[in-house]
Amino acid sequence: MSPAGGRMAPKTRRMLITVCAMTATIMQALDTTIANVALPYMQGSLSASLDQINWVLTSYIVASAIMTAPVGWLADRFGRKNVFIICVAGFTIASLLCALAQNIEQMVLFRLLQGMAGAALVPLSQSTLLDSYSAEERGSAMAIWGVGVMMGPIMGPTLGAWLTDNYSWHWVFLINLPIGIFTVLGMLFFMEKAPTQAHLRFDWFGFIGLAVGIGSLQLLLDRGEQVGWFGATEIWIETIVSVTGFYYFFAHSLTTPEPFVRFELFKDRNFVSGVVFMVVIGVVLFGTMALVTPFMQNLLGYPIQTAGFLLGSRGIGTLLTMMVAPRLMKLIQTRYLILAGLLVTAGTLYEMTGWSLDVQQHTIVITSIIQGVGLGLLFVPITTAAFLTLPGQLRNGGTSMLTLVRNIGSSIGISMVIANLTSTTTYMHERIGAGVTPFNDALQMPDVARTLNLATDTGKAMLDGIITQQANLIAYLNDFKLLMWLTLLMVPLIVLIGPKPERTDAADDEEIMEDAVHALD
């Protein structure tokens, strides 16, 4: 520990470490979505084609997914503090380089570097907080950490739109500089040095197999919609490469004495349940985000900032719930909180299946806030339960694995809902269009006939626009229903979560509750 950290009261030092871990989490979580709205501005500035500019997102996602896997090994081998500081510094420098990029080639390269460095920020911030708090206080710690993880993707589009509209696209990257510098200095002075394990050897064969599998899977999910899924040769190649990579990874890992991924993780029942539910959170959270924003922009006609603020209301519900979730976990078993979260989330998705083109803003806000409550009831108990009985020496690997499965879940969720949206829109357009004939009574009505004169090109174009709009609306509602059923299908799986260990010492319980309250203050 540094001299400054050594003279400081333990609670004060822990609070400062918590703040630094939070800033690292928020910085990385924001960058997963903040650049999306700036892509059209970047495209013109960097003289890139539509296909090229999408690699600004794809390169970051793929690099981050691949480099999440070895985070646990790196932290164990070289020490969590060293790896954390290097990655935050690397992420900050890469952000500056992205802002200074002069062409699309430089931008893609710098986003690759940013994704590689950023991969470690979320899992290492989580493991840092888990080690800074006692087992009984981890609910509070995970609530604090979860705010950054959940708020980043929700507020990213709004902040990105505001910065781009009022300044320039460069600021979606430059905003990371002061946050990154603050985090590096805070970790340098206040974070304890963790022991290193110099005897560990890196399993290159396992890493390469897993990296190829994950990287190809991410490319498949990200590029599938753009190139027509399995109608394109590219998708078949990526599928074959991904399956081969995963097959080699498992075949090698199960036969080597020191595998890249420590499979002892999956002997812990609570950790396995956390992995399963974390995939669902990734699918539902990011899948819903991928739907609601274009729904409000394309169908309801809201500008990006208005849509962002309305979507941000979900973050209010999440934030409020995360503040009370640790206290609820003292009174209610984790599995019942998760059950409540699943039912609340499914209920709001059911409500969204009834939305129309006339849905009011207050309806969107109320539904989003309640949905945020449901996601908050899921996130804190799941992340706490996952590490409830996991040995401390497996914690670095566990946090990186949990982050990895959430990222893969988010990619699957986004690809799933967008693919379903496109196919359903096409199908419903054909179904509705089949009813448009000269014998349709609705089209014979005088008021309609004057507006939609099918004898003119203008009338035909207007009618096609209306049909497309209605088909698109039905497709969105079907996607909301799909996510609702997926959420409900997870309800029986709460039996995977083991009960919380009972404590008999009333004095200890009182002290734990007091510490949890202080942690939230």
PyMOL commands that set and color helices and strands:
alter all, ss='L'
color gray80, all
select helices_A, chain A and resi 3-7+10-31+36-45+50-53+55-68+71-78+80-100+104-118+121-132+135-166+171-174+176-190+204-227+229-231+233-253+263-267+269-299+304-331+334-352+361-386+392-433+441-444+446-451+457-489+491-496+506-520
alter helices_A, ss='H'
color red, helices_A
deselect
rebuild
show_as cartoon
